[in-house]
Amino acid sequence: MPTADHSGNELRELLHLVFPANAGGVSSAADAVSDTLNQLAVPEQKRLEIGLAVQEALVNAVVHGCANDPTKNVTCLMRSDGDGRIFILVRDPGPGFDPDRVPEPKADENLHRDHGRGVYLIRQLMDEVQFEQRGREIRMWKY
């Protein structure tokens, strides 16, 4: 887990949450991320993009990683560097997945599905996205 950004600047921990895998936990964690971004005076567009990406990652962790089992926990960590870049990590204890095998949501056969857009949205909204621990951990950067 990075303690410095790509330039070697130290990252300051802003938020460290561990919550049960349920809808209430997702909502509370998403609110905490939003509140922290507001306190940092992050510009609105950047806040909205980070907020949506984090919410998608949290929901995926609860639904897919924890199978909606509230006895399992999801971790959400947020850090920033001195230049205002935001790093967010979401981790679950699930079996993981291969992010390169997630179906393309813009393919004709997937356009009308009611799920399957989370990873795509995260990749579009964040500046850098890495999947670690066989997909059980997502690391996201917004510059």
C-alpha positions in Angstrom: 0.0 0.0 0.0 1.6 3.3 -1.0 2.8 5.7 1.6 4.2 8.0 -1.0 3.0 9.2 -4.4 4.7 8.6 -7.7 7.1 11.5 -7.1 8.1 10.3 -3.7 5.9 12.8 -1.8 4.6 11.4 1.5 0.9 10.6 1.6 -1.2 11.8 4.5 -3.9 9.5 5.8 -7.3 11.2 5.7 -9.7 8.4 6.4 -9.4 4.7 7.5 -12.7 2.9 7.7 -13.6 -0.8 8.3 -17.3 -1.5 8.1 -19.6 -4.5 7.8 -20.6 -5.5 4.3 -24.1 -4.0 4.1 -25.9 -1.1 2.4 -25.6 1.0 5.6 -21.9 0.6 5.7 -21.6 1.6 2.0 -23.7 4.7 2.7 -21.7 5.7 5.8 -18.4 5.2 4.1 -19.4 7.1 1.0 -20.6 10.0 3.2 -17.4 10.0 5.1 -15.4 10.2 1.9 -17.6 13.0 0.6 -17.3 14.9 3.9 -13.5 14.6 3.9 -13.3 15.8 0.3 -15.5 18.8 1.3 -13.2 19.6 4.2 -10.2 19.6 1.8 -12.1 22.0 -0.5 -11.7 19.7 -3.4 -13.4 21.2 -6.5 -16.9 20.0 -7.0 -16.3 18.1 -10.3 -13.4 16.2 -8.8 -15.5 15.5 -5.6 -18.4 14.1 -7.7 -16.1 11.9 -9.8 -14.3 10.5 -6.8 -17.5 10.0 -4.9 -19.1 8.0 -7.7 -16.0 5.9 -8.3 -15.7 5.1 -4.5 -19.4 4.3 -4.3 -19.1 1.8 -7.2 -16.0 0.2 -5.6 -17.7 -0.1 -2.2 -20.8 -1.6 -3.7 -18.7 -4.1 -5.7 -16.8 -5.0 -2.5 -20.0 -5.6 -0.6 -22.0 -7.4 -3.3 -19.3 -9.4 -5.1 -16.4 -9.6 -2.6 -18.5 -10.2 0.5 -21.7 -11.7 -1.0 -23.7 -9.2 1.1 -22.5 -11.0 4.3 -22.5 -8.4 7.1 -20.2 -10.6 9.2 -17.5 -9.7 6.6 -15.8 -6.3 6.6 -14.8 -3.9 3.8 -11.9 -1.5 4.3 -11.8 2.0 2.7 -8.7 4.1 3.1 -8.1 7.7 1.7 -4.8 9.5 1.6 -3.6 12.7 -0.2 -0.3 14.2 -1.0 0.9 17.8 -0.8 -0.2 18.5 -4.4 -3.9 17.7 -3.7 -3.8 14.3 -5.4 -6.2 11.8 -3.8 -5.5 8.1 -3.3 -8.3 5.7 -2.3 -8.1 2.0 -1.5 -11.1 -0.3 -1.2 -10.4 -3.9 0.0 -12.7 -6.9 0.6 -12.0 -10.5 1.8 -13.6 -12.1 -1.1 -12.3 -14.6 -3.7 -11.3 -11.8 -6.1 -11.8 -11.6 -9.8 -9.9 -10.8 -13.0 -10.7 -7.2 -14.0 -9.6 -7.8 -17.5 -12.3 -10.4 -17.9 -15.2 -8.1 -16.9 -17.6 -7.9 -19.9 -17.5 -4.7 -21.9 -20.6 -2.7 -20.8 -20.8 -0.8 -24.2 -21.0 -4.1 -26.2 -24.4 -4.5 -27.8 -25.3 -7.6 -25.8 -24.6 -5.8 -22.5 -26.3 -2.4 -23.2 -29.5 -3.3 -21.4 -28.1 -5.3 -18.5 -28.9 -3.8 -15.1 -25.4 -4.3 -13.7 -21.8 -4.6 -14.9 -20.8 -1.0 -15.3 -18.9 -0.4 -12.0 -15.4 -1.3 -13.1 -15.9 0.6 -16.4 -17.1 3.7 -14.5 -14.3 3.6 -12.0 -11.7 3.5 -14.8 -13.4 6.4 -16.6 -13.8 8.6 -13.5 -10.4 8.1 -11.9 -7.0 9.0 -13.3 -5.2 5.8 -12.3 -6.7 2.5 -11.2 -4.9 -0.7 -10.1 -6.4 -4.0 -9.0 -4.3 -5.9 -6.5 -4.6 -9.2 -4.6 -6.4 -10.8 -7.5 -9.0 -8.1 -7.6 -9.8 -8.0 -3.8 -8.2 -4.6 -3.6 -8.7 -1.6 -5.8 -6.3 1.4 -5.7 -7.5 4.6 -7.3 -5.8 7.9 -7.9 -7.4 11.3 -8.8 -5.0 14.0 -9.7 
